[in-house]
Structures are given as structure tokens and as C-alpha cells.
């Protein structure tokens, strides 16, 4: 079984992992209800997309 000859330094390890960070998804403002929504997606609050109602949103059930 192959083993490394020398220890990998923390700097080299950090350079290799520099692209592994997660980023927060970009959000837009819904032009209809002004709530935050993902870009190019139907608004979860009002169901509108591209200046029309794409999905009919049902009210939440109360317990």
C-alpha cells in the first residue's frame, strides 16, 4: 500500500481546499409581493413568476 513520503503542510492543504467553501444562494425581490425569492423561480409567498400567476398558493393549515 502506498504511503506519502513527507507530511503535507497546512499551507498546501489550505490551498487545495480553497475552493470547497459554500456560498449563500443569491436572492431577488418579488415584484408582486416584495418578499425574498430565488432568482428565476416562482415566488413561494404569492406564486407569481414573470408578471403572471404561475402557481396557485393555498393558505397554510392551522393546528
Steps between C-alpha positions, in 0.01 A plus 500: 500500500643840403572758770610863468874556555454839669230674702279741304532849645198695622563767234489246216194335652327840525583585137345172387183564703463867403214426256296281736315783680120520474333819382160644586253484207421837344151631572280744310198703605162390369352789297147395599519450879852639572618194693836327452512223238760307302583634154311346205264312734132536592441706815403271788293771667270610217565249218583762235775475237570720196205738563238226520364255755683175429388296802194531719620525860276340761481650851685313773302269726471599866547245775 
